[in-house]
């Protein structure tokens, strides 16, 4: 994972028009199969190699034309596409939409340093080469208000096609895992992440369930009340000692810290 507007658009991002059609219980590491199409903003970011396409990162659809992902998912020597409406990557199920990305439309945050993902600003915007067709399986996510901070213990869900264990295989079906938020005061303790975690990040989890390689760039989905969900995080990094290392929660770029940049870029 080390290798993750106009006023009309603002209204769309905050309006809560796109929610899972279920009340989730708790592979991501030690996660479980997600209900098909229950996180309709989930994106598979893929790169081309030797005539085939390979999943590399997750992402979040935030409008018919834009996706957010992790800055560290980008490499200038690769050709990318996003797949929307994906669930089981081993079969074609019908709702999938494959959209190529023009190189100039992969916009990495200007303060991100590729040699130092934990230094922060690990976020990027992708402008789709054509608009997504919004359906029941493909819907944009809601984003939190600028500056919003999650309470310690908030029960959020990571979703993605990342490895099932540190050195394990990647799943075909989208995985989900329950990750309680670890607040900044706890996550920056010396026996946890210490000074590596900045206030522009969110920690969640801390042992059995975690993100892993391939989940980078994907969403941290958190409850917003009344059955609504907001994407509060972009999956950024885990411990080099292993994906589900004790007292090393999965670290996400905190979306609410970058709302102004997202608005200006869009």
N, C-alpha and C positions, 0 to 999 in steps of 0.2 A: 504493500500500500504506500510505501515511501516512493516507488517508481510507478494522488486523489486527488421616458414614458410620458408618455403623455398622461394626462389625468385619466383618460379612459382606461389605459392599461393599469394604472394604479388601482382603480376601482375593481378591475377584473382580478387582480392579484389578491385583493383583500376580501372579495365578496363571498367566498365559501361555496363556489359553484361546483366544486369537484371534490367529492368525498368518497371514501370506500363505502361499498354497499353492505358492510358487515361490521360487527363489533368484535375486533380482534382479541384473541387470547394470546398467550405468548406462542440454504443453510449458510451464508453467515455461519459462524462457528457455533454449534449447539443450538441453532435455530430450527425452523421447520418449514415445510412447504407453505408458501402463502396461498390463500384462496385465489383462484385464477382471476386476474384482472381487478383485484381488490385495491391495488395501488395504481390507478390509471395514469399517473404522471411519471411512473418509473421508466427510465430510458436505458437501453443498452448502447454504449458507445463502442464502436467497432473500428478496426483498422484493416486495410487490405494488405495481404501478403501472398505472393505466389498464386494469384488468381482467386484466393478465398478471403473470407471475412472472419475476423477473430475478435471476440469480446475482450475488451481491455479495462473498461471502467463503467460505472453507472452514471446516471445523470437524472435531472428533474426537468420535466416540461413545465414552463411557467407561463407560456402563452402559445398561441398557434404557431408562432414564428421563432421562439427562443427557448433555449435549454441552459440550465446552469450545471456545471460540473466542477471538478477540481483542476486547478492550473497544472498540477504535476502530471495530469493525464495527457497533456499535449506534447507532441514531438514534431518538429518542423519537417522532418523527412518522411512523414507518414500521410497517407490519404485516409480520411475518416468518413464514417456515416453514422447516423443514429437509427436505431430501430425502436419504434414506438409500438405499443400494443403487443409487446412480447410477453410470453409466460414460459412455455417450454421451448428451450432453444434447439431441442433435438428434432422438432417437427414444425411444419408450417400449419398453423391452426386457423388462419383466416384474418384476424384483426391486425396483423403486423403491417406497419408502414415503414419502409426503408427510405431514408432521405440522406442524400449526399451532402457533405459539408465542403464549401469552398474554403481554401486555405486562409484567405483573408478574413473569414467570418468566424474563426476560432479566436476569441478575444480574451487573452490572459490578463489578469489584473496587473497593472503597470508596476506595482511594488512587490510582486512575487519574484523570488530568487530561486532558480531551478536547482541550485546546488544545496538549498536549505529549506526543505518543505516545512520543518517545524518553526521556521522564522516567521511564518504567518502569510496572510494574503493568498492562501491556496484556494483560489476561486477563479473560474473562467465562465464566460458567456459564449454560447454558440448560436449564431443566427442560421436558421435552417435555409437551405437553398430554395425551398418552396414551403408554403404553409401546410401544417398538419391538418388532416381531416379529423375534427373533433367528434368522437363517438363515445359510446358508453365504456369502451375499453381504452380510450385515449382522451384524457382530460388534463388541463393544467392544474398545478398545485396552487394552494394559497400560501403566501409568504407572511411572516410575522411583521408587526409594526417595527419601524426603526428603533433600535436600542432595547428591544424587548429581551428580558433575561428570564430564563426558566428557573423555577424553584428546584431546590435539591430534592431528589427523589421522584421528580416528574417521570411518569412511565411513557417512554417513547419507543418507537420501533425503527430499527435499521432494516433496510430491504436491499437485496442485490443478488448477484450471481457469483459472489466471491467464493474462495476456497472454503471447504467444509472443515479444514484444520490447517495448521500452519504449513505443512508440507503435503497437504491432501489434494484431492481432486476438486474440480469445479462442478457445481450441480447443473443439470439441465433446467430444472424448474426454479422459478424465483423463490428465494428464501426470505423469511422474516425472523427477527429476533427481538425480544423485549430487552431494552436497555434503559434502566433508570438513570436519570441525570445525576451527575456528581458535580456539585457546585465548585466554583473557582477556589474557595478557601480549602476544600478537601483535596481537590485535584492537584494543587500546587504544593502540597506537603512534600517534604524532602523524600519520604518513603514512597511517594506516588510519582507524579511527573515533574514535580519541582518547577524550576524556572522555564522549562520547555513549553509550558502551557501559558498562553497569553489571554488577555481578556477578550480578544476577538475570536476565541475558540470556545467550544462546548465539549465537555467530557461526558461520556455515558457508558455505563456498564462497569466492568472492573474485574471480571474473572471468567465465569463459565461461558457466557454468551458475548460475542464480540464480532466486529467486522474483521475482514481478512482480505488478502490480495485479490483484487477484482471487484471489491465493493467500493473502491475509491470513487469519489465523485457523486455517489448515490446519496439519497436523502436520509435524514433523520426526521421521522414523522412523529409529531407530537400533538396531543389533544389540545384543542382550542375552546372546548366547551360546546354543549348542545350537539354532540356528535360530529363536530367539525374537526378538521386536521390542518395543521400548518407544517411546512417544511422548515425546520429551525437550523438544520445543519447540512453541510456538504462533507461527506466522509473524507478525511485527510490522512491520518496515519495511526499506526498501532506500534507496539513495542517490537524492536528488532529481536528480542528474545523469544517472541512467539505472539500469535494473534491474540490469544486469550490468556495473557499473563496477569497474575494477581496484582491488584493495585496499579494496573496500567490500563485504564479505561480507553476505549476507542475515542480518538480525538477528531472533532469535526470543526470545520470553519463555521463560525457563528453567522448565519445569514443576516440576522438583524443588524449586525455591525456593518453590512455592506449594502444596505438598501439604497443609500444615496448614490453609490457608484453604479448599482444596477439601473436605477432610474435614469441617470445621466447617460449611460451607455446605450440604453434602449431608445 
